[in-house]
Amino acid sequence: MPSPAVDDYLKTIYHHTEWQSESITPSQLAAELGLAPSSVTEMVQKLAAQGLVSHRPYGPIALSETGERRAAEIVRRHRLVETWLVREFGYTWDEVHDEAEVLEHVLSDRLLEGIDERLGRPRFDPHGDAIPDADGQVHREDFVLLGNASEGHEGRVLRVSDRDPELLREFDRAGLVVGRTVRVLGPARYALDGVEAQIPASAADAVWLTA
C-alpha cells in the first residue's frame, strides 16, 4: 500500500535524474532525505522487494516501471498543489514546498482532477519543473545548466532549483525567474532580457536554460 515514507523515497529518486542522467546512490539518497545510511539501505531493500526499484549492494538505485509510475503520480500531486497555492492563494514560490509536502498525501483523486482542470492543466510548476500528466508523461525542452552554458549562449530560464527557500528569494530579488532570457557575457557576467545584471554566483548550479 502507498505510504508517505515510500512516496518520499520514490519522489526523491525520480527528481534526482530529471535534470541530469546519473542515477542516485544510497549515500546521496540518505543525504537528500536527511536520514541515516542504514535506514535508507533497509528501506531500499524493501522497495526492491516490492518491485519499485532496482538496486544491487553499494550500487546506484533506479526506479522500476512500476516505481516510475508511482513516483510520477506523487510528483504530479506535489507540483499541482504548488501551482494551485501560487495561483489561487497568493503564495510565493519560496513558500509552497512545505505545504505541498503535506497536501500531496491527503488530496483525493477527484479534488486533484478538479484543481488540474481549474488551473487549465498546467505543464509546469512555479519553479519550472514539469508536471506529469495523468498518464505520467512529461514534456521538457532541451536544457543546459547555467554554469555549463558557454560564453554567448542565450536561453530562457526553464527551471530554478527549489531546494533552498532563501536562494529562491535571492533569485527573485535579482529578477532571475522562470521565463526571463539570460545571455552569458563572460565568466560570471550575464544579461537579463538584454540588460547586464548582477546574478548570484549560486545560480550557476541552480538555474537551467533552454539549450
C-alpha positions in Angstrom: 0.0 0.0 0.0 1.2 3.5 -0.7 2.6 5.4 2.3 4.1 8.9 2.7 7.5 7.3 3.5 7.5 5.2 0.3 6.3 8.2 -1.7 9.1 10.4 -0.4 11.7 7.9 -1.4 10.3 7.4 -4.9 9.8 11.1 -5.4 13.4 11.8 -4.4 14.8 9.1 -6.7 12.6 10.4 -9.6 13.6 14.0 -9.0 17.4 13.2 -9.0 17.5 12.3 -12.6 15.1 14.9 -14.1 17.9 17.4 -14.9 20.9 15.1 -15.1 21.5 11.5 -16.1 23.4 9.9 -13.2 21.4 7.5 -11.1 21.2 8.3 -7.4 23.5 6.4 -4.9 22.4 5.3 -1.5 24.6 7.9 0.2 23.1 10.6 -2.0 19.6 9.4 -1.2 20.4 9.4 2.5 21.7 13.0 2.3 18.7 14.2 0.3 16.3 12.7 2.8 18.3 13.6 5.9 18.3 10.0 7.1 21.0 7.6 8.3 22.5 5.5 5.6 21.5 2.3 7.5 17.8 3.4 7.5 18.0 4.1 3.8 19.6 0.8 3.0 16.8 -1.0 4.8 14.1 0.9 3.0 15.7 0.5 -0.4 15.7 -3.3 0.2 12.0 -3.1 1.0 11.3 -1.1 -2.1 13.3 -3.6 -4.2 11.3 -6.4 -2.7 8.1 -4.6 -3.7 9.3 -4.2 -7.3 9.5 -0.4 -7.1 13.3 0.0 -7.6 16.2 -2.0 -8.9 19.4 -2.0 -6.8 22.4 -4.1 -6.1 24.5 -3.7 -2.9 26.6 -0.5 -2.9 25.3 0.3 -6.4 23.0 3.1 -7.7 19.3 3.0 -7.4 16.8 3.2 -10.3 13.1 3.2 -10.4 11.3 0.2 -11.9 8.5 0.8 -14.4 6.0 0.4 -11.5 8.1 2.7 -9.3 8.3 5.3 -12.1 4.5 5.4 -12.4 4.0 5.8 -8.7 6.7 8.4 -8.4 5.2 10.4 -11.4 1.8 10.3 -9.6 3.1 11.8 -6.4 5.3 14.3 -8.2 2.2 15.4 -10.2 0.3 15.9 -6.9 3.1 17.9 -5.4 3.6 20.2 -8.3 -0.1 20.8 -9.0 -0.5 21.7 -5.3 2.4 24.2 -5.6 0.9 25.7 -8.7 -2.5 25.9 -7.1 -1.2 27.7 -4.0 0.7 30.3 -6.0 -2.1 31.0 -8.4 -5.2 30.8 -6.1 -3.9 31.7 -2.7 -1.1 34.2 -3.3 1.8 32.1 -2.0 5.2 33.0 -3.3 7.4 30.3 -4.9 9.6 30.0 -1.8 6.6 29.3 0.4 4.9 26.4 -1.3 7.2 23.4 -0.9 6.4 22.5 2.8 2.6 23.0 2.2 2.7 20.7 -0.8 4.6 18.1 1.1 1.6 17.8 3.5 -1.2 18.2 1.0 0.1 15.8 -1.7 -0.6 12.8 0.6 -4.2 13.7 1.6 -5.9 15.2 -1.6 -8.4 12.8 -3.2 -8.0 12.0 -6.8 -11.3 13.8 -7.5 -10.1 17.0 -5.9 -6.7 16.8 -7.7 -8.5 16.4 -11.0 -10.6 19.5 -10.2 -7.5 21.5 -9.3 -5.9 20.5 -12.6 -8.9 21.4 -14.6 -9.4 24.8 -12.8 -5.7 25.7 -13.5 -6.1 24.9 -17.2 -3.9 21.7 -16.9 -0.6 23.5 -16.4 2.5 21.7 -17.7 5.0 23.3 -15.3 5.0 24.3 -11.6 6.2 27.8 -10.4 9.8 26.7 -10.4 9.7 25.4 -14.0 9.6 21.7 -13.1 7.4 19.7 -15.5 4.1 18.4 -14.1 3.5 14.8 -15.2 0.1 14.4 -16.9 -2.5 11.9 -15.7 -0.6 9.1 -17.6 2.7 10.1 -16.0 4.1 11.6 -19.2 6.2 14.9 -19.1 7.3 17.3 -21.8 10.6 19.1 -21.4 12.6 21.3 -23.7 16.3 20.6 -24.2 18.2 22.3 -21.4 21.6 23.4 -20.2 22.7 24.2 -16.6 23.7 27.9 -16.4 27.1 27.0 -15.1 27.7 24.8 -18.2 26.5 27.4 -20.7 29.2 28.7 -23.0 30.0 32.4 -23.5 27.5 33.9 -25.9 24.8 31.4 -25.1 21.3 32.9 -24.7 18.4 31.0 -23.4 15.1 31.3 -21.5 15.1 30.3 -17.8 13.4 26.9 -17.8 13.8 25.9 -14.2 15.1 27.2 -10.9 16.0 24.8 -8.1 13.5 24.9 -5.3 15.9 23.3 -2.8 16.5 26.4 -0.7 13.8 29.0 0.0 16.3 31.7 0.8 18.0 31.1 -2.6 14.6 31.5 -4.3 14.1 34.8 -2.5 17.6 35.9 -3.6 16.9 34.9 -7.2 13.5 36.7 -7.0 15.2 39.9 -5.9 17.6 39.6 -8.8 14.8 39.1 -11.3 16.1 35.6 -12.1 12.7 33.9 -12.6 11.2 31.4 -14.9 10.7 32.8 -18.4 13.4 35.5 -18.3 16.1 35.4 -21.0 19.7 35.1 -19.9 22.7 35.7 -22.0 26.2 34.6 -20.9 28.5 37.5 -21.5 31.6 36.0 -19.9 32.8 34.4 -16.7 30.2 35.4 -14.0 28.8 38.0 -16.3 25.2 37.8 -17.5 22.4 39.9 -19.1 18.8 39.6 -18.2 16.4 40.3 -21.1 19.3 42.2 -22.9 20.4 44.2 -19.9 23.6 43.3 -18.0 22.6 42.3 -14.5 24.1 41.0 -11.2 23.2 37.4 -10.8 24.1 35.5 -7.6 27.0 33.1 -8.0 24.9 30.3 -6.7 22.8 30.5 -9.9 25.4 28.6 -11.8 24.4 25.3 -10.2 20.7 26.1 -9.6 19.3 27.6 -12.9 18.6 25.8 -16.2 18.2 27.5 -19.5 16.9 26.4 -22.9 19.8 24.7 -24.8 
